[in-house]
Amino acid sequence: MLKIGDKAPGFEGADKDGKTVSLEEFRKRGKKVVLYFYPKDNTSGCTAEACSLRDGYAELRNRGFEIVGVSPDSEKSHDRFREKHALPFTLISDPEHRIAESYGVWGEKKFMGRNYMGILRTTFVIDTEGNIERVFDKVKTGDHAGQILDAYDRKEEEGVR
């Protein structure tokens, strides 16, 4: 898995209007990116995480962040998920898990005694230069926006930039 200070791998996908969204475009616009990987649309944990980011969207945007979610679900599934929960940010379909693999978040999982491959729920915050600034691998799904904002509030209090 990538760590703080590493160069973030490029990513590219389509937004709800079919327009290309990429790390390079965000970087050119001087935007930080909250890139979050989640296992599946419309599951309890993934819905809680997406809704938390939706509810914190205005504050995250005010602080210069753009939000992009990535999962193996289809674009059609993402469209339904986004519409059902009024998600204002981009969700990228990664069915062949190329983006997930490049970020090191496609791996072995265990559930009810069964091993399988899937997304390891992780969020990367990427700075305006395209470097990884924060990694959240213990995501608080119900308060993920608060978790991200709190981390930055602590950083400001400590006088660290």
N, C-alpha and C positions, 0 to 999 in steps of 0.2 A: 504494500500500500504506500501511497505517496505521503510525504510528511511536510510540515511547515518549512517554507523556504524553497521547496522544489518548484521547478517550472511546471505549470499545469499543462497537461496535454490538450491540444486543440480539440474542440468538439464542434459538431455542426448538426443541425436538424431543422425541421420545419415547424413554424408556429401554426396556430389555428387557421390562419389565412393562407398557408402554404408558402409564406415568406421565409427565407433562410435565416436562421439564428445561429450565430457562431461566437466562440470565445474571442476571436479576432475582432469582430464587429464591436463587441462590448469594450474591448481594450481600446480600440480607436476612439470610442466615445467617452473614454475616461471613467468607465463604470466598473464598480466591484461586482462580482457575481457570487450569489449563493447558489451553488450547484448541488442539488440534493438528489441522491439515489434512493429509490424506494422500490419494494418488491412488486406491488400489484395494486392497480386501481380498485377502488371500492371495497377494500378490506378495512377492518376496524382501525388498525394502527396507521395505515397509509392515509386513510381519510382524516384521522385526527391530526396527523402531521400536516397534511395539505391545508386543512381548515385553520390550523394555528398560523401557518405562513400567510394564508389569506387574511386572517384577522390582524396580523402584524404588518401587512403589506405596505400600508401608507407610511408607517414609521421607518421600515426598512428602506423604502424608496427615498424618504426624506434624508436618510443618512448615506445615500449614494449607491445602494445595492439594487441589483436586478436579481430576480429569482428565476431559476430554471430547474424543473424537475425532470428526472430521467428514470424510465422503467422499461422493461421488455414488452409492455403492453402495446397493442396496435394504436395507430393514430385515431381510429374510430372509437376505441375504448377510451382514449384520452379525451376526445371530444365530449363523450357522454359524461365522463368523470368531471371535467372542467365545468360543463353546463350544470350538472346536478348540484355541484357545490359552489357555483359562482366563483371559480378560481380565476383571478386576474392575471396570472403569469403563465409562461410557456411551459408546456410539457413536451418532452422529446421522446419519441418511440425509438427503442434500441433493441429490437427483437433478436438481433444476432449478437447482442451484448458487446459490441466493439468499444463503445464509450466506457461501459462499466469495466471491461477488461483493462483498458488503458489507464483507468484510475485505480485498478487493483481491488475493485469491489464486487467482482464476480467470483464467488467461491463456494466452498462446501458449507452446507447448512444441515442442521439436524432438527427434526420435528417428529415427535411421537416415535422415537426409535428408528426413524428412517433418515438416511443420508441422501442429499440431493444437491444439485448446483443451483445457485440463485443469487440475487442481489443481497449484499451485506449492507444494511441500511447505514448510510454514511453521508455527511454533508461536508463539502469543501467550500471555503470562502476564498475567492481568488481576487487578488488586488488588481489595481489598474495597470500594472506592468505584466500581468499574466502569471504571477507567482502565487503559490498557495500560502495564505495568510493564517488560516485556521482549519482544523479538521475536527469534526464532531463524529466520533464513532460510537458514542453512547447517547443516541438521540432521545430527547424527551418528546415523544410524539405529540402529546397533548399541549405542550408549551414550547415548541421548537423555536418559534419567533422570539419568545422571551429568553430562551437559552442563548440565542445568537446575540440579541441586544444586550443581555447581561454581560456576556463575555467582552463586548466592546465597551460597555460602561465601566467595567473593572479596569480595562486597559487604559481608558482615559483618566480614571482616578489615580492610577499608578504613574501617570505621566509618560507612558510608553506610547510610541507612535508606530 
